[in-house]
């Protein structure tokens, strides 16, 4: 990224943020994290990400009308994920590229993402995962890497549309049914198996055999991304089957 030209052809221009540093251990981007801004005004959200006082940033910013700006060079460590974890890695900022999508989010009543905006997000994400060879299973929401602490980009984010564009891992969610379910307080082998599957997919969860508050948060995060019809932290049959199908269809990745 030079002062004038963005690294992605999808971005129209550079709007530099001072909020970035070195990636730890010379890491390269191997993950893509999507966010919503969660602020009422997109111009203010952009200014905040470029204000040294905020200590937050992202590599790219996508307006509601689909315009894209680059704020931080891709090789630099932007400050978007905070306290996060995935697949055993805790310094998500050092190994990821972050995209902030202007949307008022849950505080604003969770308005749908406009088509033009999603088209830009899909094109930008496709460009980034292609250039950096980022595996489909490492295109995630902030809520996936910070369950309980973060809920963006929210359960209305159209992950299937990104998948159609060749971005991210997705299977059609299993149908809701009245089968057996597990929830807070349950214990035993089925809980251990559930936690093991969530951890195998990449979620940070302790395999204790006890369905505790943390497990509930992780189940909610999983649902928000992969089974958004009901986000309640209850591991129902549809949730468990969807998780199983995702694990079974994980693309083989050449690291
Ligand atoms: Zn976020």
Boltz pocket constraint, residues with backbone or C-beta under 6 A from the ligand:
constraints:
  - pocket:
      binder: B
      contacts: [[A, 34], [A, 35], [A, 36], [A, 80], [A, 142], [A, 150], [A, 152]]
      max_distance: 6.0
